[in-house]
Amino acid sequence: MTLMATEKEEEIQIADYKDLFKKLIKKGSLFTLFKLQTEMIRELTADDEPDFTQKRIVDILGLLKEVTDDCLTCTKCHQPYNFRICTGRSYEKDNAIELTCNGCGDCFTHSEKRSHVTYFNFEAWGEVDNLRKRSRGFTISYRLSYLPKKALLYIYDNKEMRPELWINGYQIFEAEEVKSYWDYSKGLIKQ
């Protein structure tokens, strides 16, 4: 009878934990929650075996995935995200989570090692990669940096270096837009 009562109490606690997760995720705190939970588990299990710590982290990430799958959708296209858990074997803070939208190609990643969330768009990145492989007179690169514009055509003073089109991954999210900057830049270089 005691074992059943303990299991029931544990189920209630997990349900309460999921409700708390759901409220925080809906407020936009998924990545903060990920970071807080992994840090807290590492701190609380510092004297335990690394396998035990990693098991607790994977358990929490499983709960995060379950709740995120139920309540989080892409703000651009309203499709549900694919939530992926990436765990490491070294036990040295190398767990990560990834949200990917199949609808628009947005991808967000965050790991224990990093202080910030990485964002990029698969469609735009894929188009840049495709154009880069076909380039002849100039090249193209996808950059996750704060460029002043959506795209910059950089022409070097040294004539031996090919001009380079820099695509700002924080501002361009569609393959068609990448292609339009490519075509425009190609026209400018031919002049």
C-alpha positions as CSV (number, residue, x, y, z in Angstrom):
1,M,0.0,0.0,0.0
2,T,2.8,2.4,0.8
3,L,4.5,1.8,-2.5
4,M,1.3,2.6,-4.4
5,A,0.9,5.8,-2.4
6,T,4.5,6.8,-3.1
7,E,4.0,6.2,-6.9
8,K,0.8,8.2,-6.9
9,E,2.5,11.1,-5.1
10,E,5.4,10.9,-7.6
11,E,2.9,11.1,-10.5
12,I,1.2,14.1,-8.9
13,Q,4.6,15.8,-8.5
14,I,5.5,15.1,-12.1
15,A,2.2,16.5,-13.3
16,D,2.7,19.7,-11.2
17,Y,6.2,20.0,-12.6
18,K,4.8,19.7,-16.2
19,D,2.2,22.4,-15.5
20,L,5.0,24.7,-14.3
21,F,7.1,23.9,-17.4
22,K,4.1,24.6,-19.6
23,K,3.4,28.0,-18.0
24,L,7.1,29.0,-18.4
25,I,7.4,27.7,-21.9
26,K,4.3,29.6,-23.0
27,K,5.9,32.8,-21.6
28,G,8.9,32.2,-23.8
29,S,11.3,30.8,-21.3
30,L,12.1,27.4,-22.8
31,F,15.9,28.0,-23.2
32,T,16.2,29.7,-19.8
33,L,14.4,26.8,-18.2
34,F,16.7,24.3,-20.0
35,K,19.8,26.2,-18.7
36,L,18.4,26.5,-15.2
37,Q,17.4,22.9,-14.9
38,T,20.7,21.5,-16.2
39,E,22.7,23.8,-13.9
40,M,20.6,22.9,-10.9
41,I,20.9,19.2,-11.5
42,R,24.6,19.4,-11.9
43,E,24.9,21.4,-8.7
44,L,22.6,19.1,-6.7
45,T,24.3,15.9,-7.9
46,A,27.9,17.2,-7.8
47,D,29.0,14.5,-5.4
48,D,27.3,11.7,-7.3
49,E,28.5,9.6,-10.2
50,P,28.5,11.3,-13.7
51,D,26.1,8.6,-15.0
52,F,23.6,9.5,-12.3
53,T,23.8,13.2,-13.1
54,Q,23.4,12.5,-16.8
55,K,20.4,10.3,-16.2
56,R,18.7,13.1,-14.2
57,I,19.4,15.6,-17.0
58,V,18.0,13.3,-19.6
59,D,14.9,12.7,-17.5
60,I,14.3,16.5,-17.3
61,L,15.0,17.0,-21.0
62,G,12.4,14.3,-21.7
63,L,9.8,16.2,-19.6
64,L,10.8,19.4,-21.4
65,K,10.3,17.7,-24.8
66,E,6.9,16.2,-23.8
67,V,5.6,19.6,-22.6
68,T,7.1,21.5,-25.6
69,D,5.6,19.1,-28.1
70,D,2.2,19.8,-26.5
71,C,2.2,23.6,-26.2
72,L,4.8,25.3,-28.5
73,T,4.3,26.2,-32.1
74,C,6.3,28.4,-34.5
75,T,5.4,32.1,-34.3
76,K,5.8,32.6,-38.0
77,C,3.8,29.6,-39.5
78,H,2.1,28.1,-36.4
79,Q,3.4,24.6,-37.2
80,P,4.6,22.6,-34.2
81,Y,8.3,22.5,-33.6
82,N,10.4,19.3,-33.8
83,F,12.1,19.2,-30.4
84,R,15.4,17.3,-30.4
85,I,17.5,16.4,-27.4
86,C,21.2,16.1,-28.1
87,T,23.1,14.4,-25.3
88,G,26.8,14.0,-24.9
89,R,28.8,11.1,-23.5
90,S,31.6,13.1,-21.9
91,Y,29.5,14.4,-19.0
92,E,31.1,17.8,-19.3
93,K,28.2,20.1,-19.9
94,D,27.6,19.1,-23.5
95,N,23.8,18.5,-23.6
96,A,21.8,20.6,-26.0
97,I,18.2,21.1,-27.3
98,E,17.1,22.0,-30.8
99,L,13.8,23.3,-32.1
100,T,13.2,23.0,-35.8
101,C,10.1,24.1,-37.7
102,N,9.3,22.0,-40.8
103,G,7.0,24.7,-42.1
104,C,9.3,27.7,-42.4
105,G,12.8,26.1,-41.7
106,D,13.6,28.1,-38.5
107,C,16.0,26.4,-36.2
108,F,17.0,27.3,-32.6
109,T,19.7,25.5,-30.6
110,H,21.0,26.0,-27.1
111,S,23.6,24.0,-25.2
112,E,24.9,23.9,-21.7
113,K,28.3,25.3,-23.0
114,R,26.9,28.4,-24.6
115,S,25.5,31.5,-23.1
116,H,23.2,32.4,-26.0
117,V,20.7,30.7,-28.3
118,T,21.8,30.1,-31.9
119,Y,19.2,30.8,-34.6
120,F,19.3,30.1,-38.3
121,N,16.9,29.2,-41.1
122,F,17.4,25.9,-43.0
123,E,15.9,27.2,-46.2
124,A,18.0,30.3,-46.5
125,W,21.1,28.5,-45.3
126,G,20.5,25.7,-47.8
127,E,20.1,28.2,-50.7
128,V,23.3,29.9,-49.8
129,D,25.1,26.6,-49.7
130,N,23.7,25.6,-53.1
131,L,24.7,29.0,-54.7
132,R,28.1,28.8,-53.1
133,K,28.8,25.5,-54.8
134,R,27.8,26.9,-58.2
135,S,29.6,30.3,-57.9
136,R,32.2,31.4,-60.3
137,G,32.9,35.1,-60.4
138,F,32.1,35.7,-56.7
139,T,31.2,33.8,-53.6
140,I,28.4,33.8,-51.0
141,S,28.4,33.1,-47.3
142,Y,25.7,32.8,-44.6
143,R,26.6,34.8,-41.5
144,L,25.0,34.7,-38.1
145,S,26.3,38.2,-37.1
146,Y,24.7,41.5,-36.8
147,L,25.3,43.0,-40.2
148,P,23.8,46.5,-40.7
149,K,21.7,45.2,-43.7
150,K,20.1,42.0,-44.9
151,A,22.9,41.4,-47.3
152,L,26.2,43.0,-48.1
153,L,28.3,42.7,-51.2
154,Y,32.0,42.9,-50.1
155,I,34.4,43.8,-52.9
156,Y,38.1,43.5,-51.8
157,D,40.7,46.0,-52.8
158,N,42.9,43.1,-53.8
159,K,41.7,42.2,-57.3
160,E,42.9,38.6,-56.9
161,M,40.2,38.0,-54.2
162,R,36.7,37.2,-55.4
163,P,33.9,39.5,-54.3
164,E,31.7,38.0,-51.5
165,L,28.0,38.3,-50.8
166,W,27.3,38.1,-47.1
167,I,23.8,37.0,-46.2
168,N,22.6,38.0,-42.7
169,G,21.1,34.9,-41.2
170,Y,19.3,37.0,-38.6
171,Q,17.3,38.9,-41.2
172,I,16.8,36.7,-44.2
173,F,14.6,33.6,-43.8
174,E,13.6,32.6,-47.3
175,A,15.5,30.9,-50.1
176,E,13.8,33.3,-52.7
177,E,15.2,36.3,-50.9
178,V,18.7,34.9,-50.9
179,K,18.4,34.2,-54.6
180,S,17.2,37.8,-55.3
181,Y,20.3,39.2,-53.5
182,W,22.4,36.8,-55.5
183,D,21.0,37.8,-58.8
184,Y,21.2,41.5,-58.0
185,S,24.9,41.2,-56.9
186,K,25.7,39.2,-60.0
187,G,24.3,42.0,-62.1
188,L,26.3,44.6,-60.2
189,I,29.6,42.7,-60.6
190,K,29.0,42.2,-64.4
191,Q,28.7,46.0,-64.9
